[in-house]
Amino acid sequence: MFETLNEIGIIQQLATTEFNRRMPDGLHISHFGVINHLCRLGDGRTPLGIANAFQVTKATMSHTLARLSDRGLVELKQNPDDGRSKLVYLTARGRVFHERAIAAVAPALETMDENLDLEKIIAMLPTLRELRAYLDNNRGA
């Protein structure tokens, strides 16, 4: 199992470096990750909920959200159910950034498609999802 997790970790490092190199507007994969999270799961998430999803501190996520807000990619609004917290919403500009970021990494993904056996990789997805779910459900255990 160690070898498997080690390979996944190395793949993650290599992919992150490649994605960071291609991200538009000088942003990083961590910024794209938050935008993608909101696109995938929907707006109106709390900063703490997003921080927990990414397993970073609330302060780290607050810094990331501030950078995204300063660039007009997200908007933080007061939580109507809890005046002490805020909710995060994607802006139209944030949705455009999401599309541009995906387009920016597309050439690298196409090259991978041409050089790797995609059927074998796709066949691994159920097992990788099972591993992710296990790790997610057993955080800190």
Contacts in CASP RR format, 6 or more apart in sequence:
PFRMAT RR
TARGET T0000
AUTHOR 0000-0000-0000
METHOD contacts of the structure
MODEL  1
MFETLNEIGIIQQLATTEFNRRMPDGLHISHFGVINHLCRLGDGRTPLGI
ANAFQVTKATMSHTLARLSDRGLVELKQNPDDGRSKLVYLTARGRVFHER
AIAAVAPALETMDENLDLEKIIAMLPTLRELRAYLDNNRGA
4 131 0 8 1.000
16 29 0 8 1.000
18 105 0 8 1.000
18 108 0 8 1.000
19 29 0 8 1.000
19 32 0 8 1.000
19 105 0 8 1.000
20 28 0 8 1.000
20 29 0 8 1.000
22 101 0 8 1.000
22 104 0 8 1.000
22 105 0 8 1.000
22 108 0 8 1.000
23 29 0 8 1.000
23 31 0 8 1.000
23 32 0 8 1.000
23 101 0 8 1.000
23 104 0 8 1.000
24 97 0 8 1.000
24 100 0 8 1.000
24 101 0 8 1.000
24 104 0 8 1.000
25 71 0 8 1.000
25 97 0 8 1.000
27 67 0 8 1.000
27 71 0 8 1.000
27 97 0 8 1.000
27 101 0 8 1.000
30 54 0 8 1.000
30 64 0 8 1.000
31 64 0 8 1.000
31 67 0 8 1.000
31 68 0 8 1.000
31 73 0 8 1.000
32 98 0 8 1.000
32 101 0 8 1.000
33 54 0 8 1.000
34 50 0 8 1.000
34 54 0 8 1.000
34 61 0 8 1.000
34 64 0 8 1.000
34 65 0 8 1.000
34 68 0 8 1.000
34 74 0 8 1.000
35 68 0 8 1.000
35 73 0 8 1.000
35 74 0 8 1.000
35 90 0 8 1.000
35 94 0 8 1.000
35 97 0 8 1.000
35 98 0 8 1.000
35 101 0 8 1.000
36 98 0 8 1.000
37 45 0 8 1.000
37 50 0 8 1.000
37 53 0 8 1.000
37 54 0 8 1.000
38 44 0 8 1.000
38 45 0 8 1.000
38 74 0 8 1.000
38 88 0 8 1.000
38 89 0 8 1.000
38 90 0 8 1.000
39 90 0 8 1.000
39 95 0 8 1.000
39 98 0 8 1.000
42 90 0 8 1.000
43 87 0 8 1.000
43 88 0 8 1.000
43 89 0 8 1.000
43 90 0 8 1.000
44 87 0 8 1.000
44 88 0 8 1.000
44 89 0 8 1.000
45 87 0 8 1.000
45 88 0 8 1.000
46 79 0 8 1.000
46 85 0 8 1.000
46 86 0 8 1.000
46 87 0 8 1.000
46 88 0 8 1.000
47 58 0 8 1.000
47 61 0 8 1.000
47 62 0 8 1.000
47 65 0 8 1.000
47 76 0 8 1.000
47 85 0 8 1.000
47 86 0 8 1.000
47 88 0 8 1.000
48 58 0 8 1.000
48 61 0 8 1.000
48 85 0 8 1.000
50 61 0 8 1.000
50 65 0 8 1.000
50 88 0 8 1.000
51 57 0 8 1.000
51 58 0 8 1.000
51 60 0 8 1.000
51 61 0 8 1.000
54 61 0 8 1.000
55 139 0 8 1.000
56 64 0 8 1.000
65 74 0 8 1.000
65 76 0 8 1.000
65 88 0 8 1.000
68 74 0 8 1.000
68 94 0 8 1.000
69 75 0 8 1.000
69 76 0 8 1.000
71 93 0 8 1.000
72 91 0 8 1.000
72 93 0 8 1.000
72 94 0 8 1.000
73 90 0 8 1.000
73 91 0 8 1.000
73 93 0 8 1.000
73 94 0 8 1.000
73 97 0 8 1.000
74 88 0 8 1.000
74 89 0 8 1.000
74 90 0 8 1.000
74 91 0 8 1.000
74 94 0 8 1.000
75 88 0 8 1.000
75 89 0 8 1.000
75 90 0 8 1.000
75 91 0 8 1.000
76 86 0 8 1.000
76 87 0 8 1.000
76 88 0 8 1.000
76 89 0 8 1.000
77 86 0 8 1.000
77 87 0 8 1.000
77 89 0 8 1.000
78 86 0 8 1.000
78 87 0 8 1.000
79 85 0 8 1.000
79 86 0 8 1.000
79 87 0 8 1.000
90 98 0 8 1.000
END
